[in-house]
Amino acid sequence: MSMPGALQAALSQGRALKVISGLANFDADRVAAVVRAADRGGATFVDIACDASLVRLARQQTALPICVSSVEPTAFLAAVEAGADLIEIGNYDSFYAQGREFSAAEVLELTQATRALLPTITLSVTVPHTLPLDQQATLAEQLVAAGADIIQTEGGTSSAPTHAGVLGLIEKAAPTLAAASVISKAVNVPVLCASGLSDVTAPMAIAAGAAGIGVGSAINRLDNELAMIAAVQRFVEALDRARVAQAH
């Protein structure tokens, strides 16, 4: 199974926008609302919890590619059977809160196991932000060699902004922007910059070498669908501005 064409095009043009419904979010109504907002706001693809029933629900709301995230290789099987277009080894944030971290060796092992189970589906793998940047780059190279098609960065949960306003938004995004910069130089597959981004810092991710961004709480925490659609549109516009700036 090859990467969905629209996703491949968006990544190659540096304008891919992944909207994340919340990877521990199994509330069908909330997931459906986020997926509809992603669709109507102009996102490239959606990322939902790894659950077959949620995949079927999301497919009723959108024709966009659907990604599911998990750290259990066997969990992907039912979701792919239900129609997931791509899979993501990630969703570490919910574990960090419990004091659980993922080593480079463990992420590589998960990737190898997932590839053995699902050899042809598009596979994205998140590099843990808890690793030093040089180790993140080394792991990214190993993940690509093991079959990863997309590498995702993270880091928003580890940053503690000390300022309000725009400066605080830049501080919040700094770890994932740094990872995108280092990893995009190390691998020849698209890098998706995620975690702690805003419409202010989205263009910085593209300038740092990312092919697109992943956005979760900036959209899924909003309390109504119109606000979610407007937020998605702001990110789409931010990525368009980044492309225009790079063209010049």
N, C-alpha and C positions, 0 to 999 in steps of 0.2 A: 504494500500500500504506500503510495507516494504522498508527499505533503500536499494538502489541498492547494490548488493553483492560486486562489486569491490570497491565501496566507503567504505562499512563497513570493508572490509579487510584492506584497506589502513589506515583507522582510527585506527583500532586495532593494526596495526604494527607501528604506529607513523610516517607515511610517506605520509599522504594525502596532496595534493597540489591543492588548488583552485585558478584558474586564473580568475580575475575579469575584465570584459571588460570596466567597467566604468558605474556606476549605474545611471548616468544621460546621458549616451551615447546612443542615438537612431539612430546614423549614421550606416546604414545597412552595408556599405562597411567596416567600421572600426570594427564593432562587428564581422563580418565574418572573418576578418583577425586575430583578437585576438583569436577567437575560433579555427581557423585552426592551429594557432601557439601553442595553448594549447594542441591540439590533437597530433600534430607532435612532440612537445617537451617532451611529456610524463607526462602531468598533469593528475590529478585524476578526476577533474570535473571543470566545468566553471560556472561563475556567471554573469548573464546579467540583463539588465533593465527589469522590469516586463511589458512585452509587448508581446501579442500573436504572432504578425507577426515576432518579433525577435526570439521567441522560434522556430517557424517553420523554419526560416532562419538558426538558429544555428544547428537545427537537420539535415539540409542538409549538414552541414560541418563536423559533428562529431557524433560518437556513445557514447561519454562520457556523464555521467549524467549532466543535465542542471538544474541549480538553478536560481531562479528569486528573486529579492529583492524589497521590498516595505515597506511602513509604513501604507498602506491602505489595510486592510484585504480583502475587496471585490475585489480589483484589482488582487488578486491572481487567482480568479476563471477562467478567460478567459485564463490566461497563463498556468494553469494546464490542462485546456481543450485542449490547443494547444500542450501539451506534456511535460511540465516542470516536472522534476523528483522529485525536492524538492524545498522548499521555504524558504526564509530568511526574517525575520523582522529585518531590518537594513537600511543601506544607510542614516545614520544620518548626515554624513559629509556635504551634500549639505544644510542641515538645519542650521548647526552650523555657516556657513558663513552669515546667515541671523539673527544670534542672537537667534535662536530657539533651545532650549534644550528639552530633553525628560526625564521626571521624572521616577522613579522606578515604581510608580503606573500606569503611562501611558503605559509603556512597558509591564507590566503584563496584563493590560487590553487588549492591542492589541493582546497579545499572546492568551488570553482566547477567544477573539472574533474570531481569526483566526482558533483556534482549533475547535470551534463550527461550523464554516463554512466548514472546511476541516479536519475531524477527523482522517484520516488515512495517509495522506501524510507526508513524512519526513520533520520536521520543525526545522530550525536553528533560533536562536534568538541572536542578538548582545546586549551585556550589555554596556550601555553608559559609556564612559571613564570619563564623567563629574561627576560621582558619586565617593565618597571616596571608597577606595579599600574594606573596610569591608562591605559597602553597596552594592558594586558590587557582592560580594560573597553571601550575603543574597538574593539579587534579583535573582542570578543564581539558587539558591536552589528553590525559588518560581516558576521560569520559568520552571524548570524541573518538579515540581509538577503539573504545568498547562499543561504539555504535550510537552515541548521542547525536541527534540532528540539530538540536538547539541547546544552548547553554543559558541558564538564567542566573542572575545575580540577586542578592538580597542584602539586608543590612539596616533597614529602617527601624527594626525593633531594638537595635543596639545603640542607636544614637540618641542623645539627650540634648536637644536644642536648648541653648541658654538665652536666646533672643526671641522676640515676637516678630510677626510680620515676615517680610521676604527673607531677611537674614536667617530667621528660624527655619524657614522652609528649605533653604540651602543647606543649613547645618543638618537637618533631618535626613536629607538625601545624600549627604557626603559619602557614607560608607558604600552604598550601592553604586554611586557614580564612580568611585575609585575602583571598585571591582570591575565595572564595565570597561573602564579604560584599560586596565591591566589584562583582563581576560580577552578582550576583543583583539588585542595585539598578539595573543598567544595561540588563538585557534582560527580556523578558516570556515567555521560554521556561524550562523547568526547568533548574536548575543542579545538576550532580552533582559532589560534592566527593570527590576521590580523592587518594591518595598520602600515605602516612605516617600514616594514621588508626588508632586503636585503639578498643576499646569505651568507653574513657574520653572520647575526643575526638569520637566519632560524634555524640552529642547536641549538641555545640558547633557542628558543621557545620550541623545543622538550625536551630539558634538563629541562625546567621550568615546564613541565607536559602537554604540548599541544600534541594532537594527530595528528595535521597537521597545515598547515599555509594557509592563504589567501593573495594573492599578486595582486595588481592592477597596480598602476602607474609605478612600476619598469618594467612592461612589456607593458602596453597599451599606454604609452607615446612614445614608440619607433616608428620611422618613416618608418620602413620596416619590412616585415614579417620574413625575415631571421634573423634579429636582435632579433625579438620577440621570435622565436624558440630557438635561442641560449640562451636567458635570461631564458626561461622556463627550458631548460636543466641544466643551472647552479643551479637553485633552486632544481631540482630533485637530482642532484649530492650532493648538500649541505645536503638534507634530508637523502640521503644514508649514507653520512659521519656521520651524527648524530646517525643513527641506529647502524653503526659499532662501534662507540664510546660507545654507551650504552651497546652493547653486551659484551664489554670488561670491 
